[in-house]
Amino acid sequence: MSTQSQVGLKFELLKRNLDERQRRLWAAAEAQAIGYGGVSRVAAATGISRTTICTGMRELQTQEPPATGTESVWRTRRPGGGAKYITEKDPAIPSVLEELLADEVAGDPMGEQRWVRSSLRHLAARLAAKGHPASTGTVARLLKDMGFSLRANKRKQGTSGRCPQRDAQFRYIASQRKHFAAAGLPVISVDTKKRELVGNFRKGGRAWARESPLVDEHDFPSQAECSALPFGIYDTTPNTGYVVVGLSHNTPEFAVRTIGRWWQEAACAAYPKAAHLLILADGGGGNGSRSKAWKLNLQQHLCDRFQLTISVCHYPPGCSKWNPVEHRLFSQISRNWEGKPLRTLGTMLGYIRGTTTTTGLKVTAYLDEGTYRKGQKVSREEMDQLNLKCHEVCHQWNYTLSPRK
């Protein structure tokens, strides 16, 4: 076996147990042992560059035995050596990435998990287009530092269920949000949170306490004080939440009257000159895109009553998690009361009002004891009288209601 082959075999056996500096010094020692042409032979056998081997040979000639103590032991690299973190070379890249993700963030309203729609490759390409080149590994590390994580598939879902206009609707919602924000007009995200049983029932999660709260063995609805239905409004510009806890059904009338209450009590002071409102809503439930009662109540109880023009953008089917109210408001409320039984309505409202975040989220909450009946019928004549105009983009999800004279 030739000398070069022997060096290559040694390197394959040792390289997993050697760090960067040890590999450099070992290669330099082998090159010196071979003599003339040793650097070239070791470089060809191991793949280590000639420059690295020559550096190791200089270190062998000048090195001294390491002294005791952690401050003078041999270092793998000189202080400050190695590649710099991307945030040191390009401090603006986290903020640019945050802007790219502003309209693509989704989250679990019952937990802390967050995710994004774009892949690492697409995000890296979009960063490079903005003058901030970064590898996919760097993008992944930045996302983890920002609190994002990968989500796993739980069940098989056929591609036939995917809406073909999904991406176009997301782009349109992003453009509408940017347009309203630039004009100083209100943009709200609305949805109904999961119905909660009020009583001495177990609540998921854990909380700091000297003793575990004792709750009933079973969560029977018949033993509950009541069944509470929170409807949330998240104002995207000032980062504020407005929640009305209802005791009746999740109906379009309940949703619209809650929005009307928010407009009277909060929005009129925050937006005194605003005459146009953008509502981001899911595609189903009391504020569904196909609900005639939802449109009729918007016309009667908001547009005509307050002389307010309302534009509505619905998220495509299966995309409710991208609605900002889910991960900006509902998830924080769920975290605030996890592990704590909601024994009374006062306790429930207290936890909602006490919800806050490091970004300054403020939440107000009220109780609505009104009765809202399901199955509101809307005639064709009533629909024809609506001052409704569908948008050109995804007209089934985007429309504007104007006040009737």
Protein Blocks (a to p, Z undefined) as FASTA:
>chain_A
ZZklmmmmmmmmmmmmpcfklmmmmmmmmmmmnogoklmmmmmmnopafklmmmmmmmmm
mpccddedjklgccfbdehiajddfklmmmmlmmmmmmmmmmmcccdfkbmbdcdfbdfk
lmmmmmmmnopacdfklmmmmmmmnopacdddfbdcdfklpcfklmmmmmmmmmmmmmmm
mnopacddddddddddedjdddedjdddfbdcdddfbdcfklpfbdcdddddddfklopa
dddddfbdcdfklmmmmmmmmmmmmmmmmmmmbcbdcddddfehjlbfklmklmmmmmmm
mmmmnopacddddddehilmmpmklmmmmmmmmmmmgoiacfbfklmmmmmmmgccfkop
acdddddfbdcdehiacdfklmmmpccdddfbhpllgccddddZZ
